[in-house]
Amino acid sequence: MLDEKDIQKLIEVFATREEVATKQDLELVRQDFASLQTAVDAYAKKADAYFQEMVMLAHKVDRHEKWLKQIADKLGLKLEY
């Protein structure tokens, strides 16, 4: 028959209900973290594309502004802004 020491040894070898529940919770946390990481990566990609587009748009506006100033100079007009 099993005595207290044998039972303690078995408990150490086999997982308890709490440990199994914790392992399942841990797997859910890992899955949630992976989903969150994927969402953050997708957002970062969109944000990067948006910021690059804004930089290109700013350069375009600067170029148009320069052209308007050159046209105004050739026509003898003074631009105020």
Buried (B, 14 or more C-beta within 10 A) or exposed (E): EEEEEEEEEEEEEEEEEEEEEEEEEEEEEEEEEEEEEEEEEEEEEEEEEEEEEEEEEEEEEEEEEEEEEEEEEEEEEEEEE
